[in-house]
Amino acid sequence: MRKNIVAGNWKMNTTLAEGVKLAEDVNKALENVDAKCDVVICVPFTHLASVNGVINADKLGLGAENCADHKSGAYTGEVSAPMVASTGAKYVILGHSERRQYYGETSEILKEKVNLALENNLTPIFCIGEVLEQREDGSYLEVVKSQIEEALFELSAEDFGKLILAYEPVWAIGTGKTATDDQAQEMHAHIRGVIAEKYGKEVADNTSILYGGSCKPSNAKALFAKPDVDGGLIGGASLDAESFMGIVTAF
């Protein structure tokens, strides 16, 4: 059975002290809640080891927001998958639209990142999604299908089954706009169908697909009620423990 998951993506926010305090607040809140989903926080590289020291790993998963497409070497400023894993992190966000847009990450680069993450026992949270122009011209279903095929379809069924997917309509990230719950369901069902065509119904049915696009406590319940929406990848609302928990408890 696939899991329900709520994952926070802190992006480039919080100092180390602020991040540790936020992690402690989320961890404390979870101690008093019978969460009906897995809960993960994906934090800046600088925070990983310190945050790992203050959370209960049985209640709260830890992830990075990215990793390099090389294992080691002369790549100044990069952080490799083995480095991420050495901090105690278990997850890594890959293919986020901001990485694709601002840093030119291609499907070929993302293939390498996914493989390195899996080699180091990290669970990739792999992001896909269309920009506004593609939504408006009607190509959005094909765009997302291509993103999945180009980056992930060389994986074995066993390895594909280790991924979490996150659908993020780029036009809804940080804009306050949200896909309607019906729009989210349409895309999530489409993604599951694309997976089923390649890997079969069982793999598709067991793949968790998260929604990531201005998800907040006020709309999480309606989104999560849809049959193919298995949780959320949460940006801004994950920077406040109370807001984040409002989404966690939407299940």
SERO-629261 format. One record per residue: residue number from 1; residue in one letter; chain; z, x negated, y negated of N, C-alpha, C, O in turn. Coordinates in steps of 0.2 Angstrom, whole numbers, plus 2048, in hexadecimal, padded with zeros to 3 digits. Layout:
BEGIN
<NUM a A <Z X Y> <Z X Y> <Z X Y> <Z X Y>>
...
//
This chain:
BEGIN
<1 m A <800 7FC 806> <800 800 800> <800 7FC 7FA> <804 7F7 7F9>>
<2 r A <7FC 7FE 7F5> <7FC 7FA 7EF> <802 7FB 7EB> <805 800 7EB>>
<3 k A <804 7F6 7E6> <80A 7F7 7E2> <809 7F9 7DC> <803 7F8 7D9>>
<4 n A <80D 7FD 7D9> <80E 7FE 7D2> <811 7F8 7CE> <816 7F6 7D0>>
<5 i A <80E 7F6 7C9> <810 7F0 7C5> <80F 7F1 7BE> <80B 7F4 7BB>>
<6 v A <815 7EF 7BA> <814 7EF 7B3> <815 7E7 7B1> <81B 7E4 7B3>>
<7 a A <810 7E4 7AE> <811 7DD 7AC> <810 7DC 7A4> <80C 7DF 7A1>>
<8 g A <815 7D9 7A2> <814 7D7 79A> <810 7D1 799> <811 7CC 79D>>
<9 n A <80C 7D1 794> <808 7CB 792> <80B 7CA 78B> <809 7CD 786>>
<10 w A <80F 7C5 78A> <812 7C3 783> <80D 7C0 77F> <80E 7C0 779>>
<11 k A <807 7BD 781> <802 7BA 77D> <806 7B4 779> <80A 7B1 77C>>
<12 m A <803 7B2 773> <806 7AC 770> <80C 7AF 76B> <80B 7AF 765>>
<13 n A <811 7B1 76E> <817 7B4 76A> <81D 7B1 76D> <81E 7B0 773>>
<14 t A <822 7B1 769> <829 7AF 76A> <82A 7A7 76B> <826 7A4 76E>>
<15 t A <82F 7A5 767> <831 79E 768> <834 79E 76F> <835 7A3 772>>
<16 l A <836 798 771> <83A 797 778> <840 79B 778> <841 79F 77D>>
<17 a A <844 79A 773> <84B 79E 772> <84A 7A5 772> <84D 7A9 776>>
<18 e A <845 7A8 76E> <843 7AF 76E> <841 7B1 775> <843 7B7 777>>
<19 g A <83D 7AD 778> <83A 7AF 77F> <83F 7B0 784> <83F 7B4 788>>
<20 v A <844 7AB 784> <849 7AB 789> <84D 7B1 788> <850 7B4 78D>>
<21 k A <84F 7B3 781> <853 7B9 780> <84F 7BF 782> <853 7C4 785>>
<22 l A <849 7C0 781> <845 7C5 783> <845 7C6 78A> <846 7CC 78D>>
<23 a A <844 7C1 78E> <844 7C1 795> <84B 7C3 798> <84C 7C7 79C>>
<24 e A <850 7C1 795> <857 7C3 797> <858 7CA 795> <85B 7CD 799>>
<25 d A <856 7CD 790> <856 7D4 78E> <853 7D8 793> <855 7DD 796>>
<26 v A <84D 7D6 795> <849 7DA 79A> <84C 7DA 7A1> <84D 7DF 7A5>>
<27 n A <84F 7D4 7A3> <852 7D3 7A9> <858 7D7 7AA> <85A 7DA 7AF>>
<28 k A <85C 7D7 7A4> <862 7DB 7A4> <861 7E2 7A4> <864 7E6 7A8>>
<29 a A <85C 7E5 7A1> <85A 7EC 7A1> <858 7EE 7A8> <859 7F3 7AB>>
<30 l A <854 7E9 7AC> <852 7EB 7B3> <858 7EB 7B8> <857 7EF 7BD>>
<31 e A <85D 7E8 7B6> <863 7E8 7BB> <866 7EF 7BB> <869 7F1 7C0>>
<32 n A <865 7F3 7B6> <868 7FA 7B5> <863 7FF 7B7> <864 805 7B6>>
<33 v A <85D 7FD 7B9> <857 802 7BB> <855 801 7C2> <854 7FC 7C4>>
<34 d A <853 807 7C5> <850 807 7CB> <849 807 7CA> <846 80D 7CB>>
<35 a A <845 802 7C9> <83E 802 7C7> <83A 804 7CD> <83B 802 7D2>>
<36 k A <835 808 7CB> <831 80B 7D0> <82A 807 7D0> <825 809 7D3>>
<37 c A <82A 801 7CD> <825 7FC 7CD> <827 7F5 7CD> <82D 7F4 7CC>>
<38 d A <823 7F0 7CF> <824 7E9 7CE> <824 7E8 7C6> <81F 7EB 7C3>>
<39 v A <828 7E4 7C4> <828 7E2 7BD> <827 7DA 7BC> <82A 7D6 7BF>>
<40 v A <822 7D8 7B7> <820 7D1 7B6> <820 7D0 7AF> <81E 7D4 7AB>>
<41 i A <822 7CA 7AD> <821 7C8 7A6> <81D 7C1 7A6> <81F 7BD 7AA>>
<42 c A <818 7C1 7A2> <813 7BC 7A2> <814 7B8 79B> <813 7BC 796>>
<43 v A <817 7B2 79B> <81A 7AF 795> <816 7A9 793> <812 7A6 797>>
<44 p A <817 7A6 78D> <813 7A0 78B> <815 79A 790> <81B 79A 793>>
<45 f A <811 796 791> <812 790 795> <819 78D 794> <81D 78B 798>>
<46 t A <81B 78C 78D> <821 788 78B> <827 78C 78D> <82C 789 78D>>
<47 h A <826 792 78F> <82C 796 791> <82E 797 798> <833 798 79A>>
<48 l A <829 795 79C> <829 797 7A3> <82F 794 7A7> <833 798 7AA>>
<49 a A <830 78E 7A7> <836 78B 7AA> <83D 78E 7A8> <841 78F 7AC>>
<50 s A <83E 78E 7A1> <844 791 79E> <845 798 7A0> <84A 79A 7A2>>
<51 v A <840 79C 7A0> <840 7A3 7A2> <842 7A4 7A9> <846 7A9 7AB>>
<52 n A <83F 7A0 7AD> <840 7A0 7B4> <847 79F 7B6> <84A 7A2 7BB>>
<53 g A <84B 79C 7B2> <852 79A 7B3> <857 7A0 7B1> <85D 7A0 7B2>>
<54 v A <854 7A5 7AD> <859 7AB 7AB> <857 7B1 7AE> <85A 7B6 7AC>>
<55 i A <852 7B2 7B2> <850 7B8 7B5> <852 7B9 7BC> <852 7B4 7C0>>
<56 n A <853 7BF 7BF> <854 7C0 7C6> <84D 7C1 7C9> <84A 7C7 7C8>>
<57 a A <84A 7BD 7CD> <843 7BD 7CF> <842 7C3 7D4> <83D 7C5 7D5>>
<58 d A <848 7C6 7D7> <847 7CC 7DB> <846 7D2 7D7> <843 7D7 7DA>>
<59 k A <847 7D2 7D1> <846 7D7 7CC> <840 7D6 7C7> <83D 7DB 7C5>>
<60 l A <83F 7D0 7C5> <83A 7CF 7C0> <836 7C9 7C2> <838 7C3 7C3>>
<61 g A <82F 7CA 7C2> <82B 7C5 7C4> <829 7C1 7BE> <829 7C3 7B8>>
<62 l A <827 7BB 7BE> <825 7B6 7B9> <81E 7B4 7BA> <81C 7B2 7BF>>
<63 g A <81A 7B4 7B4> <813 7B2 7B4> <811 7AE 7AE> <815 7AE 7A9>>
<64 a A <80C 7AA 7AF> <809 7A7 7A9> <803 7AB 7A6> <801 7AF 7A9>>
<65 e A <801 7A9 7A0> <7FC 7AD 79D> <7F5 7AA 79E> <7F0 7AD 79C>>
<66 n A <7F4 7A4 7A2> <7EE 7A1 7A3> <7F0 79B 7A7> <7F5 799 7A8>>
<67 c A <7EA 798 7AA> <7EB 791 7AD> <7E4 78E 7AC> <7DF 791 7AB>>
<68 a A <7E4 787 7AD> <7DE 783 7AC> <7D9 784 7B2> <7DB 787 7B7>>
<69 d A <7D3 783 7B1> <7CE 783 7B7> <7CD 77C 7BA> <7C8 77B 7BE>>
<70 h A <7D2 778 7B9> <7D2 771 7BD> <7DA 770 7BF> <7DE 773 7BD>>
<71 k A <7DA 76D 7C5> <7E1 76C 7C8> <7E5 766 7C4> <7EB 767 7C4>>
<72 s A <7E1 761 7C2> <7E5 75C 7BE> <7E0 758 7BB> <7DA 759 7BC>>
<73 g A <7E2 753 7B7> <7DD 74E 7B4> <7DD 74E 7AC> <7E2 750 7A9>>
<74 a A <7D8 74B 7A9> <7D8 749 7A2> <7D6 750 79E> <7D0 750 79C>>
<75 y A <7DA 755 79E> <7D8 75B 79B> <7DE 75C 796> <7E2 761 797>>
<76 t A <7DE 758 791> <7E4 759 78C> <7E6 760 78A> <7E1 763 787>>
<77 g A <7EC 762 78A> <7EE 768 788> <7EE 76E 78D> <7F0 773 78B>>
<78 e A <7EA 76C 792> <7EA 772 797> <7F0 772 79C> <7F3 76D 79D>>
<79 v A <7F1 778 79F> <7F6 779 7A4> <7F3 77B 7AA> <7F0 780 7AB>>
<80 s A <7F4 777 7B0> <7F1 779 7B6> <7F5 77E 7BA> <7FB 780 7B9>>
<81 a A <7F2 781 7BF> <7F5 786 7C4> <7FB 783 7C7> <800 786 7C8>>
<82 p A <7FA 77C 7CA> <800 779 7CD> <806 778 7C8> <80C 779 7CA>>
<83 m A <805 777 7C2> <80A 776 7BD> <80D 77D 7BC> <813 77E 7BB>>
<84 v A <809 783 7BB> <80C 789 7BA> <811 78B 7C0> <816 78D 7BF>>
<85 a A <80E 78A 7C6> <812 78B 7CC> <818 787 7CD> <81D 78A 7CF>>
<86 s A <818 781 7CA> <81E 77D 7CA> <824 780 7C6> <82A 77D 7C7>>
<87 t A <823 784 7C1> <828 787 7BD> <82C 78D 7C0> <831 78F 7BE>>
<88 g A <829 78F 7C6> <82C 795 7C9> <828 79B 7C8> <82A 7A1 7CB>>
<89 a A <823 79B 7C4> <81E 7A1 7C3> <81B 7A3 7C9> <819 79E 7CD>>
<90 k A <81A 7A9 7CA> <816 7AC 7D0> <80F 7AF 7CE> <80B 7B1 7D2>>
<91 y A <80E 7B0 7C8> <808 7B4 7C5> <805 7B0 7C0> <808 7AC 7BD>>
<92 v A <7FE 7B2 7BF> <7FB 7AF 7B9> <7F5 7B4 7B7> <7F1 7B6 7BB>>
<93 i A <7F5 7B5 7B0> <7F0 7B9 7AE> <7E9 7B5 7AD> <7EA 7B0 7AA>>
<94 l A <7E4 7B8 7AF> <7DD 7B4 7AF> <7D8 7B9 7AC> <7D8 7BF 7AE>>
<95 g A <7D4 7B6 7A8> <7CE 7BA 7A6> <7D0 7BF 7A0> <7CC 7C4 79F>>
<96 h A <7D5 7BE 79D> <7D7 7C3 798> <7D1 7C3 792> <7CE 7BD 791>>
<97 s A <7D0 7C8 78F> <7CA 7C9 78B> <7CB 7C4 785> <7C6 7C2 782>>
<98 e A <7D1 7C2 783> <7D2 7BE 77D> <7D0 7B7 780> <7CE 7B3 77C>>
<99 r A <7D1 7B5 786> <7CF 7AE 789> <7C7 7AE 789> <7C4 7A9 787>>
<100 r A <7C4 7B4 78B> <7BD 7B4 78C> <7BA 7B4 785> <7B5 7B0 783>>
<101 q A <7BD 7B7 780> <7BA 7B8 779> <7BB 7B2 775> <7B6 7AF 772>>
<102 y A <7C1 7AF 775> <7C3 7AA 770> <7C2 7A3 773> <7C1 79E 770>>
<103 y A <7C2 7A2 77A> <7C2 79C 77D> <7BC 79B 782> <7BB 796 786>>
<104 g A <7B7 7A0 782> <7B1 79F 785> <7B1 79F 78D> <7AD 79C 790>>
<105 e A <7B7 7A2 790> <7B7 7A2 797> <7B2 7A6 79A> <7B1 7AC 799>>
<106 t A <7AE 7A3 79F> <7A9 7A6 7A2> <7AB 7A8 7A9> <7B1 7A6 7AC>>
<107 s A <7A7 7AC 7AD> <7A9 7AE 7B4> <7A9 7A7 7B8> <7AD 7A7 7BD>>
<108 e A <7A5 7A2 7B7> <7A6 79C 7BB> <7AC 798 7BA> <7AF 796 7BF>>
<109 i A <7AF 798 7B4> <7B5 795 7B2> <7BB 799 7B6> <7BF 797 7B8>>
<110 l A <7BA 7A0 7B5> <7BF 7A4 7B8> <7BF 7A4 7C0> <7C5 7A4 7C3>>
<111 k A <7BA 7A3 7C3> <7B9 7A2 7CA> <7BE 79C 7CC> <7C2 79C 7D1>>
<112 e A <7BD 796 7C8> <7C1 790 7CA> <7C9 792 7C8> <7CD 790 7CC>>
<113 k A <7CA 795 7C3> <7D1 797 7C2> <7D4 79B 7C7> <7DA 79A 7C9>>
<114 v A <7D1 7A0 7C9> <7D3 7A5 7CF> <7D4 7A1 7D5> <7DA 7A1 7D8>>
<115 n A <7D0 79C 7D7> <7D1 798 7DD> <7D7 794 7DD> <7DA 793 7E1>>
<116 l A <7D8 790 7D7> <7DD 78C 7D6> <7E4 790 7D6> <7E9 78D 7D9>>
<117 a A <7E4 796 7D3> <7EA 79A 7D3> <7EC 79C 7DA> <7F2 79B 7DC>>
<118 l A <7E7 79E 7DE> <7E8 7A0 7E5> <7EB 79A 7E9> <7EF 79B 7ED>>
<119 e A <7E7 794 7E8> <7E9 78E 7EC> <7F1 78C 7EA> <7F4 789 7EF>>
<120 n A <7F3 78E 7E5> <7FA 78D 7E3> <7FF 793 7E3> <804 793 7E0>>
<121 n A <7FD 797 7E7> <801 79D 7E9> <803 7A1 7E3> <808 7A4 7E2>>
<122 l A <7FF 7A1 7DE> <7FF 7A5 7D8> <7FB 7AC 7D9> <7F6 7AC 7DB>>
<123 t A <7FE 7B1 7D7> <7FA 7B8 7D7> <7F7 7B9 7D0> <7FA 7BA 7CB>>
<124 p A <7F0 7B8 7D0> <7EC 7BA 7CA> <7EC 7C1 7C8> <7EC 7C5 7CC>>
<125 i A <7EE 7C2 7C2> <7ED 7C9 7BF> <7E6 7C8 7BB> <7E6 7C5 7B5>>
<126 f A <7E1 7CA 7BE> <7DA 7C9 7BC> <7D8 7CF 7B7> <7D7 7D4 7B9>>
<127 c A <7D6 7CD 7B1> <7D4 7D2 7AC> <7CC 7D3 7AB> <7C8 7CE 7AC>>
<128 i A <7CB 7D9 7AB> <7C4 7DB 7AA> <7C3 7E1 7A4> <7C8 7E4 7A3>>
<129 g A <7BE 7E2 7A1> <7BD 7E7 79C> <7B8 7E6 798> <7B5 7E1 797>>
<130 e A <7B6 7EC 794> <7B0 7EC 790> <7B2 7EC 789> <7B7 7EE 787>>
<131 v A <7AD 7EA 784> <7AE 7EA 77D> <7AC 7F1 77B> <7A9 7F5 77F>>
<132 l A <7AD 7F2 774> <7AB 7F9 772> <7A4 7FB 772> <7A2 800 774>>
<133 e A <7A0 7F6 771> <799 7F7 771> <796 7F9 778> <792 7FD 779>>
<134 q A <799 7F6 77D> <797 7F8 784> <79A 7FE 786> <797 802 78A>>
<135 r A <7A0 800 783> <7A3 807 785> <79E 80C 781> <79C 811 784>>
<136 e A <79C 80B 77B> <798 810 778> <791 810 77A> <78E 816 77A>>
<137 d A <78E 80B 77D> <787 80B 77F> <786 80D 787> <781 80E 78A>>
<138 g A <78C 80E 78A> <78C 811 790> <78C 80C 796> <78B 80E 79C>>
<139 s A <78C 805 794> <78B 800 799> <792 7FE 79C> <792 7F9 7A0>>
<140 y A <797 801 79A> <79E 7FE 79C> <79F 7FE 7A3> <7A3 7F9 7A6>>
<141 l A <79D 803 7A7> <79E 802 7AF> <79B 7FC 7B2> <79E 7F9 7B6>>
<142 e A <795 7FB 7B0> <791 7F6 7B2> <794 7EF 7B0> <794 7EA 7B4>>
<143 v A <796 7EF 7AA> <799 7E9 7A7> <79F 7E6 7AB> <79F 7E1 7AD>>
<144 v A <7A3 7EB 7AD> <7A9 7EA 7B0> <7A8 7E8 7B8> <7AB 7E3 7BA>>
<145 k A <7A3 7EB 7BA> <7A1 7EA 7C1> <79E 7E2 7C1> <7A0 7DF 7C6>>
<146 s A <79A 7E0 7BD> <798 7D9 7BC> <79D 7D4 7BC> <79D 7CF 7BF>>
<147 q A <7A2 7D6 7B7> <7A8 7D1 7B7> <7AB 7D0 7BD> <7AD 7CA 7BF>>
<148 i A <7AC 7D5 7C1> <7AF 7D4 7C8> <7AB 7D1 7CC> <7AD 7CC 7D0>>
<149 e A <7A5 7D3 7CD> <7A0 7CF 7D2> <79F 7C8 7D0> <7A0 7C4 7D5>>
<150 e A <79E 7C6 7CA> <79D 7BF 7C8> <7A3 7BB 7C9> <7A2 7B5 7CB>>
<151 a A <7A9 7BD 7C8> <7AE 7B8 7C8> <7B2 7B9 7CF> <7B5 7B4 7D1>>
<152 l A <7B2 7BE 7D3> <7B6 7BF 7D8> <7B3 7C0 7DF> <7B6 7C0 7E4>>
<153 f A <7AD 7C2 7DF> <7AA 7C4 7E5> <7A8 7BE 7EA> <7A5 7C0 7EF>>
<154 e A <7AA 7B8 7E8> <7A9 7B3 7ED> <7AF 7B2 7F1> <7B0 7AE 7F6>>
<155 l A <7B5 7B5 7EF> <7BB 7B5 7F3> <7BA 7B9 7FA> <7B7 7BD 7FA>>
<156 s A <7BE 7B6 7FE> <7BF 7BA 805> <7C3 7C0 803> <7C6 7C1 7FE>>
<157 a A <7C2 7C5 808> <7C6 7CB 807> <7CD 7CA 807> <7D1 7CD 803>>
<158 e A <7D0 7C5 80B> <7D7 7C3 80B> <7D9 7C1 804> <7DE 7C3 802>>
<159 d A <7D5 7BC 801> <7D7 7BA 7FB> <7D6 7BF 7F5> <7DB 7BF 7F1>>
<160 f A <7D1 7C3 7F6> <7D0 7C8 7F1> <7D6 7CD 7F1> <7D9 7CF 7EC>>
<161 g A <7D9 7CE 7F7> <7DF 7D2 7F8> <7E5 7D0 7F4> <7EA 7D3 7F4>>
<162 k A <7E5 7CA 7F2> <7EB 7C7 7EF> <7EB 7C8 7E7> <7F0 7C6 7E4>>
<163 l A <7E5 7CA 7E5> <7E5 7CB 7DD> <7E8 7D2 7DB> <7E8 7D7 7DF>>
<164 i A <7E9 7D2 7D4> <7EB 7D8 7D1> <7E5 7D8 7CB> <7E4 7D3 7C8>>
<165 l A <7E2 7DE 7CA> <7DD 7DF 7C5> <7E0 7E2 7BF> <7E5 7E7 7C0>>
<166 a A <7DE 7E1 7B9> <7E0 7E4 7B3> <7DA 7E6 7AF> <7D6 7E2 7AD>>
<167 y A <7D9 7ED 7AF> <7D4 7EF 7AA> <7D6 7F0 7A3> <7DB 7F3 7A2>>
<168 e A <7D3 7EC 79F> <7D5 7EC 798> <7CE 7EE 793> <7CA 7EA 792>>
<169 p A <7CE 7F4 791> <7C9 7F6 78D> <7CA 7F1 786> <7CF 7F3 783>>
<170 v A <7C5 7ED 785> <7C7 7E8 77F> <7C7 7EC 779> <7CB 7E9 774>>
<171 w A <7C4 7F1 778> <7C4 7F5 772> <7CB 7F8 771> <7CD 7FB 76B>>
<172 a A <7D0 7F8 776> <7D6 7FB 775> <7DC 7F6 775> <7E2 7F8 775>>
<173 i A <7DA 7F0 775> <7E0 7EB 775> <7E2 7E9 76E> <7DE 7E7 76A>>
<174 g A <7E8 7EB 76D> <7EB 7E9 766> <7E8 7ED 760> <7E9 7EC 75B>>
<175 t A <7E4 7F2 762> <7E1 7F6 75D> <7E5 7FD 75C> <7E4 801 757>>
<176 g A <7E9 7FE 760> <7ED 805 760> <7E9 80A 764> <7EC 810 765>>
<177 k A <7E2 809 765> <7DE 80E 769> <7E0 80D 770> <7E1 807 772>>
<178 t A <7E0 812 774> <7E1 812 77B> <7DC 816 77E> <7D9 81B 77C>>
<179 a A <7D9 813 784> <7D5 818 788> <7D9 81E 78A> <7DF 81D 78B>>
<180 t A <7D6 823 78A> <7D9 829 78D> <7DB 828 794> <7D8 824 797>>
<181 d A <7E0 82C 796> <7E1 82B 79E> <7DB 82D 7A2> <7DB 82A 7A7>>
<182 d A <7D7 831 7A0> <7D1 833 7A4> <7CC 82D 7A4> <7C9 82C 7A9>>
<183 q A <7CB 82A 79E> <7C7 824 79D> <7CA 81E 7A2> <7C6 81B 7A5>>
<184 a A <7D0 81D 7A2> <7D3 818 7A6> <7D2 81A 7AD> <7D0 815 7B1>>
<185 q A <7D3 820 7AF> <7D2 822 7B6> <7CB 821 7B8> <7CA 81E 7BE>>
<186 e A <7C6 823 7B4> <7BF 822 7B6> <7BE 81A 7B7> <7BA 819 7BC>>
<187 m A <7C0 816 7B3> <7BF 80F 7B4> <7C2 80C 7BA> <7C0 808 7BE>>
<188 h A <7C9 80E 7BB> <7CD 80B 7C1> <7C9 80E 7C7> <7C9 80A 7CC>>
<189 a A <7C7 814 7C7> <7C4 816 7CD> <7BD 813 7CF> <7BC 811 7D4>>
<190 h A <7BA 811 7C9> <7B4 80E 7CA> <7B5 807 7CD> <7B1 804 7D1>>
<191 i A <7BA 803 7CA> <7BC 7FD 7CC> <7BE 7FD 7D4> <7BB 7F8 7D7>>
<192 r A <7C1 802 7D6> <7C3 802 7DD> <7BD 803 7E1> <7BD 801 7E7>>
<193 g A <7B8 807 7DE> <7B2 808 7E2> <7AE 802 7E3> <7AB 801 7E8>>
<194 v A <7AE 7FE 7DE> <7AA 7F7 7DE> <7AD 7F3 7E3> <7AA 7EF 7E7>>
<195 i A <7B4 7F3 7E3> <7B7 7EF 7E8> <7B6 7F1 7EF> <7B5 7ED 7F4>>
<196 a A <7B6 7F8 7F0> <7B5 7FB 7F7> <7AE 7F9 7F9> <7AD 7F8 7FF>>
<197 e A <7A9 7F9 7F5> <7A2 7F7 7F7> <7A2 7F0 7FA> <79E 7EF 7FE>>
<198 k A <7A6 7EC 7F7> <7A5 7E5 7F9> <7AA 7E3 7FF> <7A8 7E0 804>>
<199 y A <7B0 7E6 7FE> <7B5 7E4 803> <7B8 7E9 808> <7BC 7E8 80C>>
<200 g A <7B6 7EF 807> <7B8 7F5 80B> <7BE 7F9 807> <7C1 7F7 803>>
<201 k A <7BF 7FF 80A> <7C3 804 807> <7CA 801 807> <7CE 802 803>>
<202 e A <7CC 7FE 80D> <7D3 7FC 80D> <7D5 7F7 808> <7DB 7F7 805>>
<203 v A <7D1 7F2 807> <7D2 7ED 802> <7D3 7F0 7FB> <7D7 7EF 7F7>>
<204 a A <7CE 7F5 7FA> <7CE 7F8 7F3> <7D4 7FC 7F2> <7D7 7FC 7ED>>
<205 d A <7D6 800 7F7> <7DC 804 7F7> <7E2 800 7F6> <7E7 803 7F3>>
<206 n A <7E2 7FA 7F8> <7E8 7F6 7F7> <7E8 7F2 7F1> <7ED 7EE 7F0>>
<207 t A <7E3 7F2 7ED> <7E3 7EE 7E7> <7E6 7F2 7E1> <7E4 7F7 7DF>>
<208 s A <7EB 7EE 7DE> <7EE 7F1 7D8> <7EA 7F0 7D2> <7E8 7EA 7D1>>
<209 i A <7E9 7F5 7CE> <7E4 7F5 7C8> <7E9 7F8 7C2> <7EA 7FD 7C2>>
<210 l A <7EA 7F3 7BE> <7EE 7F5 7B8> <7EA 7F7 7B2> <7E4 7F5 7B1>>
<211 y A <7ED 7FB 7AE> <7E9 7FC 7A7> <7EC 7F8 7A2> <7F2 7F7 7A1>>
<212 g A <7E8 7F5 79E> <7EA 7F1 798> <7E7 7F2 792> <7E1 7EF 791>>
<213 g A <7E9 7F6 78E> <7E6 7F8 787> <7EB 7FC 783> <7EA 802 783>>
<214 s A <7EF 7F9 77F> <7F4 7FD 77B> <7F8 802 77F> <7F8 808 77D>>
<215 c A <7FA 800 785> <7FF 804 789> <806 804 786> <808 7FE 785>>
<216 k A <809 80A 785> <80F 80A 782> <814 80F 785> <811 813 789>>
<217 p A <81A 810 784> <81E 815 787> <81B 81C 786> <81C 820 78A>>
<218 s A <818 81D 780> <816 824 77F> <810 826 783> <80F 82C 784>>
<219 n A <80C 822 786> <806 824 78A> <806 821 791> <802 823 795>>
<220 a A <80B 81D 793> <80B 81A 799> <80C 81F 79F> <808 81E 7A4>>
<221 k A <810 824 79E> <811 829 7A3> <80A 82D 7A5> <809 82D 7AB>>
<222 a A <806 82F 7A0> <800 832 7A1> <7FB 82D 7A5> <7F7 82F 7A9>>
<223 l A <7FB 827 7A3> <7F6 822 7A6> <7F8 821 7AD> <7F4 821 7B1>>
<224 f A <7FF 820 7AE> <801 81E 7B5> <801 824 7BA> <801 823 7C0>>
<225 a A <800 82A 7B7> <800 830 7BB> <7F9 830 7BF> <7F8 834 7C4>>
<226 k A <7F4 82C 7BC> <7ED 82D 7BF> <7ED 829 7C6> <7F0 824 7C6>>
<227 p A <7E9 82B 7CA> <7EA 829 7D1> <7E8 822 7D2> <7EA 81E 7D7>>
<228 d A <7E3 81F 7CE> <7E1 818 7CF> <7E4 813 7C9> <7E2 80D 7C9>>
<229 v A <7E8 816 7C5> <7EC 811 7C1> <7F3 80F 7C3> <7F7 813 7C4>>
<230 d A <7F3 809 7C5> <7F9 806 7C9> <7FE 803 7C4> <802 7FF 7C7>>
<231 g A <7FE 804 7BE> <802 801 7B9> <7FF 7FE 7B3> <7F9 800 7B1>>
<232 g A <802 7F9 7B0> <7FF 7F7 7A9> <800 7F0 7A8> <805 7ED 7AB>>
<233 l A <7FC 7ED 7A4> <7FC 7E6 7A2> <7FE 7E7 79A> <7F9 7E9 797>>
<234 i A <804 7E5 798> <806 7E8 792> <807 7E2 78D> <80A 7DD 78E>>
<235 g A <804 7E3 787> <804 7DE 782> <80A 7DF 77D> <80F 7DD 77F>>
<236 g A <808 7E2 777> <80D 7E2 772> <814 7E5 774> <819 7E3 772>>
<237 a A <813 7EB 778> <819 7EE 77A> <81E 7EA 77F> <824 7EC 780>>
<238 s A <81B 7E5 781> <81F 7E0 786> <824 7DC 782> <828 7D8 785>>
<239 l A <823 7DB 77B> <827 7D7 777> <82D 7DA 775> <831 7D7 771>>
<240 d A <82F 7E0 777> <835 7E3 775> <837 7E6 77C> <834 7EA 77F>>
<241 a A <83D 7E4 77E> <840 7E6 785> <840 7EE 785> <83F 7F0 78B>>
<242 e A <842 7F1 780> <843 7F8 781> <83C 7FC 782> <83C 800 786>>
<243 s A <837 7FA 77E> <831 7FC 77F> <82E 7FB 786> <82B 7FF 789>>
<244 f A <82F 7F5 788> <82C 7F3 78E> <82F 7F7 794> <82C 7F9 798>>
<245 m A <836 7F8 793> <839 7FC 798> <837 803 798> <837 806 79D>>
<246 g A <835 805 792> <833 80C 792> <82C 80D 796> <82B 813 798>>
<247 i A <828 808 796> <822 808 79A> <824 807 7A2> <821 80B 7A6>>
<248 v A <829 803 7A3> <82B 802 7AA> <82D 808 7AD> <82C 80A 7B3>>
<249 t A <831 80C 7A9> <834 812 7AC> <830 818 7AC> <831 81D 7AE>>
<250 a A <82A 817 7A9> <825 81C 7A9> <823 81E 7B1> <820 823 7B2>>
<251 f A <824 81A 7B5> <823 81B 7BC> <829 81F 7BF> <829 821 7C5>>
//
